[in-house]
Amino acid sequence: MNYQETLAYLYGLERFGMVFGLENISSLVQVLGNPHRDLKVIHVGGTNGKGSVSAMMASILQEDGYKVGLYTSPHLVDFTERIRINGTEISWDEVVRLTDLLRSRVEEEGITQQFTFFDFTTALAIYYFFIQEVDVAILEVGLGGRLDSTNIVNPLIVVITNVARDHFQILGERIEDIAREKSGIVKKGVPLISGATQPEVIEVLEEKCRRNEATLRLVRRDFFGERVAPMTLNFLGRRWRLEEVRLGVAGSYQIDNATVALGALEVLEERGYGINEGSICEGLGKITWPGRLELVQMSPRILLDGAHNTAAAKSLREALQEEFDYGHLSMIVGIMEDKEIPAILAELAPLADVLVASRPHNSRAMSPQRIAEIAQPYCKEVKVIEEVKDAVDYLKKEVAQEDDLILVTGSLFTVGEARECLLSKGVG
């Protein structure tokens, strides 16, 4: 197969939907020789900020000389974004080769299970990191934790960034139920570092750690981060004292993410991975994370942020109010139908002078007509434009002035389509 044929095969596995449990992924890694058993892993779960925290830790460790694998999801434009080593995406040729290898091994073993897209790609990432002999592999949980495909590993440390309502149809309605699912990545004797602050969530995490004889480090109790200027923080941990550390990404919520990343790496250092202060400052200063408060054009400014749940929408609203000056705000919104759409729009739509409801090419996307109906009471003007790229062109050509801001939000799928369209035209 060539690369496009390989992608067609991988995306074709999405027809099997979401199959939760570790049986399928266990079969896949077994035919590859169980490479996960030899990987040194940082396992990262949580509701929001998983990707940012993972990328921050990877950048710091790389700066310190480690060879670091990073597995995240979803991608914005190309599948290869999901699997990186020291910031370099896996090549098309490697995706083809490893997919062919895994398919042939499955056929040779006569395995008839129906593997999901995430099962297969997780196995690919783990095997790729194994054969490339990374020093550390950072794996981001796809959904939940307890039954997620990444949960076959026995990690060095576990990170749970935070816990909020998301995927509640699958993970449960109550925040405690969601916390229990996410805490399923805690392993016996493996330290847990968390940015969770709700008492009911902390109670769940404490009980899980007690049962697994695992230590728990909590933000605002065992380590602290303080925003001292835009994109700048002080950090106080058990042993680390860092002042005026500059981040390469905007948003006050990234201060929180950086705090969790530093809290986790301080524990990793206690487990034998030396990390110097210069690497921390350089790594955080160089961090980029596309699709999260990412400015891709300056006149008019176009901002991409994949806020896909209520907590993320609230953080985005705060960032817009505190960190951006603009004349008028135009907003393109495309959201998946399994999200709390009224709550997301209640946070964001009142800020918009013009809101364009759109829909990315994803079967789970809510109809833009329905988004427009929900948004109508909140803002002055609401339009429906089905294609994301057409919505971007409309606002750029017909609405936005030089000092205005165009925001694309609601889902990383929506952001990804806008980003591909804009960057293919040389914007950036």
C-alpha positions in Angstrom: 0.0 0.0 0.0 1.0 3.6 -0.4 0.4 6.2 2.3 -3.1 7.2 1.1 -4.2 3.6 0.8 -2.8 3.0 4.3 -4.8 5.9 5.7 -7.9 4.6 4.0 -7.4 1.3 5.8 -6.7 2.9 9.2 -9.7 5.3 8.9 -11.8 2.4 7.7 -11.3 0.8 11.1 -13.5 3.6 12.5 -16.5 1.7 11.3 -16.1 -0.5 14.3 -16.6 2.6 16.5 -15.5 2.7 20.1 -14.8 -0.7 21.7 -13.6 -0.2 25.2 -11.4 -2.7 26.9 -7.8 -4.0 26.8 -8.4 -7.3 25.0 -7.9 -6.0 21.5 -4.9 -3.9 22.1 -3.3 -6.7 24.1 -3.7 -9.0 21.1 -2.1 -6.4 18.8 1.0 -5.8 21.0 1.4 -9.5 21.6 1.9 -10.2 17.9 4.6 -7.5 18.0 6.4 -9.1 20.9 4.8 -7.0 23.7 7.0 -3.9 23.2 5.1 -2.0 25.8 6.8 -4.0 28.5 10.1 -2.5 27.7 9.0 1.1 27.3 9.6 3.8 29.9 6.3 5.6 29.9 4.7 8.7 31.3 0.9 8.1 31.1 -1.2 11.2 30.8 -5.0 11.3 31.3 -7.5 14.0 32.3 -10.3 16.0 30.7 -8.5 19.1 29.4 -4.9 20.0 28.9 -3.6 16.4 28.3 -2.0 17.3 25.0 -0.4 20.5 26.2 1.0 18.9 29.4 2.4 16.1 27.4 4.0 18.4 24.8 5.5 20.5 27.6 7.1 17.5 29.3 8.3 16.3 26.0 9.9 19.6 25.1 11.7 19.9 28.5 13.0 16.3 28.4 14.2 16.7 24.8 15.9 19.9 25.7 17.7 18.0 28.4 19.1 15.4 25.9 16.5 12.6 26.2 15.0 10.9 23.2 11.3 11.4 23.7 8.4 9.7 22.0 5.0 11.6 22.1 1.7 10.0 21.3 -1.3 12.4 21.2 -4.8 12.6 19.6 -6.5 13.7 17.6 -4.4 15.2 14.8 -5.3 18.5 13.1 -4.2 17.9 9.5 -2.1 14.8 9.0 -2.2 11.5 10.9 1.6 11.7 11.4 1.0 14.4 14.0 -0.1 11.8 16.4 3.3 10.0 16.7 6.5 12.1 17.2 10.0 11.6 18.4 11.8 14.7 19.6 9.2 16.8 17.8 9.6 15.0 14.4 6.5 13.3 13.1 6.7 9.7 12.0 7.3 9.5 8.2 4.7 8.4 5.7 6.9 5.5 4.8 7.1 4.3 8.4 3.3 4.5 8.8 2.9 2.3 5.7 5.6 -0.1 6.7 4.4 -0.6 10.3 0.8 -0.9 9.2 1.7 -3.6 6.7 3.7 -5.3 9.4 1.0 -5.3 12.0 -1.7 -6.4 9.5 0.5 -9.3 8.3 1.2 -10.4 11.9 -2.5 -10.4 12.7 -3.2 -12.5 9.7 -0.4 -14.9 10.4 -1.7 -15.5 13.9 -5.3 -16.0 12.6 -6.7 -13.3 14.8 -10.3 -12.4 13.9 -11.0 -9.6 16.4 -12.3 -6.3 15.0 -9.7 -3.7 16.0 -10.7 -0.1 16.3 -8.7 2.8 14.7 -7.4 3.8 18.2 -6.4 0.2 19.1 -4.4 -0.1 15.9 -2.8 3.3 16.0 -1.9 2.9 19.7 -0.1 -0.4 18.9 1.7 1.3 16.0 2.9 4.1 18.2 4.1 1.8 21.0 6.0 -0.4 18.5 7.5 2.6 16.8 8.8 4.0 20.0 10.2 0.6 21.0 12.2 0.1 17.7 13.4 3.7 17.8 14.7 3.0 21.4 13.3 6.2 23.0 14.4 7.0 26.5 10.8 8.0 27.5 7.5 7.6 25.8 4.7 10.0 26.7 1.3 8.5 26.0 -1.9 10.6 26.1 -5.1 8.8 27.0 -7.6 8.8 24.2 -10.9 8.7 26.2 -11.5 8.0 29.9 -8.6 5.9 31.2 -9.6 2.6 32.7 -10.6 0.9 29.4 -8.5 3.1 27.1 -6.1 1.3 24.7 -3.1 3.1 26.2 -3.8 1.5 29.6 -1.7 -1.6 28.9 1.5 0.1 30.0 3.1 0.0 33.4 4.4 3.6 33.6 7.1 5.5 35.5 4.6 8.1 36.6 0.9 8.8 35.9 -0.5 12.2 35.3 -4.2 13.2 35.5 -4.4 16.9 34.5 -7.9 17.6 35.8 -11.4 16.2 35.7 -14.5 17.9 34.3 -17.7 16.9 32.5 -17.0 15.5 29.0 -18.1 12.3 27.2 -20.6 11.9 30.1 -22.7 9.5 28.0 -19.8 7.1 28.2 -17.9 8.0 31.4 -20.9 8.9 33.6 -23.0 11.9 34.6 -21.5 12.6 38.0 -18.0 14.1 38.3 -17.1 11.3 40.7 -18.0 8.6 38.1 -15.8 10.4 35.5 -13.0 10.6 38.1 -13.2 6.9 38.7 -12.9 6.1 35.0 -9.9 8.4 34.6 -8.2 7.1 37.8 -8.2 3.7 36.2 -4.8 4.4 34.8 -3.3 4.5 38.3 -1.0 1.4 38.8 0.3 -0.3 41.9 3.2 1.7 43.4 3.3 4.2 40.6 3.1 7.9 41.6 0.1 10.0 40.5 0.4 13.7 39.9 -2.8 15.6 39.4 -4.1 19.1 38.7 -7.5 18.2 40.0 -8.9 20.6 42.6 -12.5 19.5 43.3 -12.9 17.8 46.8 -15.0 15.0 45.4 -12.5 14.3 42.7 -9.5 14.4 45.1 -11.4 11.9 47.3 -11.7 9.5 44.4 -8.0 9.9 43.5 -6.9 9.5 47.2 -8.9 6.3 47.5 -7.5 4.9 44.2 -3.9 5.6 45.3 -4.5 4.1 48.7 -5.7 0.9 47.1 -2.7 0.8 44.8 -0.1 1.9 47.4 0.7 4.8 45.1 1.8 8.3 46.2 -0.4 11.2 45.2 0.9 14.7 44.5 -1.7 17.4 44.1 -1.6 20.9 42.7 -2.0 23.6 45.4 -1.1 21.1 48.1 2.2 19.6 47.0 3.3 21.9 44.2 2.2 25.4 43.2 2.2 27.6 40.1 1.6 31.3 40.0 1.1 33.5 37.0 3.3 36.5 37.4 2.9 38.1 33.9 1.3 37.0 30.6 2.8 33.6 29.6 5.1 33.7 32.7 5.0 31.7 35.9 6.8 31.0 39.2 6.8 27.3 40.3 7.2 26.0 43.8 7.6 22.2 44.3 9.0 19.9 46.9 12.6 20.7 45.7 12.3 22.9 42.7 12.1 26.7 43.0 11.7 28.4 39.6 11.0 32.1 39.0 9.7 33.9 35.9 9.7 30.9 33.6 8.4 32.1 30.2 6.0 29.9 28.1 5.9 29.8 24.4 2.1 29.5 24.4 -0.7 32.0 25.4 -3.6 31.5 27.8 -3.8 31.6 31.5 -4.9 28.0 31.5 -1.5 27.1 30.0 0.0 28.3 33.3 -2.0 25.6 35.0 -0.9 23.1 32.4 2.8 24.1 32.9 2.4 23.7 36.6 1.1 20.2 36.3 3.9 19.3 33.8 6.5 20.6 36.2 5.0 18.8 39.2 5.2 15.6 37.2 8.7 16.1 36.0 9.9 16.9 39.6 8.6 13.4 40.5 10.2 11.9 37.4 13.5 13.4 38.5 13.1 11.7 41.9 12.8 8.4 39.9 16.3 8.9 38.4 15.8 11.2 35.4 18.0 14.2 35.9 16.5 17.5 34.6 18.3 20.8 34.9 16.7 24.2 35.3 18.1 25.5 32.0 16.3 22.7 30.1 13.0 23.6 31.9 13.2 27.2 30.8 14.3 26.4 27.3 11.8 23.7 26.8 8.8 25.7 28.0 9.9 28.7 26.1 10.0 26.7 22.8 6.8 24.9 23.3 4.2 25.2 20.6 0.8 23.4 20.5 -1.2 24.0 17.3 -4.9 24.6 17.6 -4.8 25.9 21.2 -4.9 29.7 21.2 -2.9 29.6 18.0 -2.8 32.8 15.9 -2.4 31.9 12.3 -2.9 35.3 10.6 -2.4 38.8 11.8 -4.6 41.1 9.6 -7.3 40.4 10.4 -6.1 38.1 13.2 -7.4 34.5 13.0 -7.2 32.6 16.3 -7.7 28.8 16.5 -8.7 27.1 19.7 -10.3 23.6 19.9 -12.4 24.2 23.0 -14.6 21.2 23.0 -16.3 21.1 26.4 -17.7 23.5 28.9 -14.5 23.9 31.0 -12.4 24.5 27.9 -14.9 27.0 26.6 -14.8 28.9 29.9 -11.0 29.0 29.8 -11.1 30.3 26.2 -13.6 33.0 27.2 -11.3 34.2 30.0 -8.4 34.3 27.6 -10.3 36.3 25.0 -11.4 38.8 27.7 -8.0 39.1 29.5 -5.3 38.6 26.8 -6.7 39.9 23.4 -7.6 43.3 22.2 -9.8 43.6 19.1 -12.4 45.7 17.4 -15.1 43.1 16.7 -15.1 39.3 17.2 -16.4 36.9 14.6 -16.7 33.3 15.5 -16.8 30.0 13.5 -18.3 27.2 15.6 -18.5 23.5 14.8 -19.1 21.1 17.6 -19.6 17.3 18.0 -23.1 16.3 18.8 -22.1 14.3 21.9 -20.9 17.5 23.7 -22.8 19.9 26.0 -23.5 22.3 23.2 -25.8 24.7 25.0 -23.3 25.1 27.9 -20.4 25.7 25.4 -22.3 28.3 23.5 -23.5 30.0 26.6 -19.8 30.6 27.4 -18.7 31.8 24.0 -21.5 33.0 21.9 -22.2 36.2 23.9 -18.7 37.5 23.0 -19.4 37.3 19.2 -20.6 40.1 17.0 -21.1 37.5 14.3 -21.3 33.8 14.8 -21.1 31.4 11.9 -22.3 27.8 12.6 -20.5 25.3 10.5 -19.7 21.6 10.4 -16.4 19.7 10.0 -16.3 16.5 7.9 -17.0 14.2 10.8 -20.0 11.9 11.3 -20.3 13.0 14.9 -20.6 16.7 14.0 -23.8 18.6 15.1 -25.8 20.2 12.3 -24.9 23.8 11.9 -28.6 24.7 11.8 -29.0 23.3 15.3 -25.9 25.2 16.5 -27.4 28.4 15.1 -30.7 27.8 16.8 -29.0 27.4 20.2 -26.6 30.4 19.6 -29.3 32.8 18.4 -30.4 34.2 21.7 -26.8 35.1 22.7 -25.4 37.2 19.8 -26.3 39.9 17.4 -25.9 38.0 14.1 -25.9 34.2 13.4 -25.3 32.6 10.0 -25.1 29.0 8.8 -22.3 28.1 6.4 -21.9 24.3 6.1 -18.2 24.1 5.0 -15.6 25.4 7.4 -13.3 26.7 4.6 -16.3 28.6 3.2 -17.0 30.1 6.6 -13.3 31.2 6.9 -13.4 32.8 3.5 -16.7 34.6 4.2 -15.5 36.2 7.4 -12.1 37.2 5.9 -13.6 38.8 2.8 -17.0 40.1 3.9 -16.9 40.8 7.6 -13.6 41.2 9.4 -11.7 44.5 9.4 -8.0 44.9 10.0 -8.3 45.2 13.8 -10.9 42.5 14.2 -10.5 38.9 15.5 -11.8 35.8 13.8 -12.0 32.8 16.2 -12.5 29.2 15.0 -13.5 26.9 17.8 -15.8 24.1 19.2 -13.7 21.1 18.2 -10.2 20.2 17.1 -11.8 18.7 14.0 -13.2 22.2 13.1 -9.9 23.8 13.9 -8.0 21.3 11.9 -10.0 22.0 8.7 -9.6 25.7 9.1 -5.9 25.3 9.8 -5.3 23.2 6.7 -7.2 25.6 4.6 -5.3 28.7 5.9 -1.9 27.2 5.8 -2.3 25.7 2.4 -2.8 29.3 1.2 0.4 30.4 2.8 -1.0 32.0 5.8 1.0 31.8 9.0 
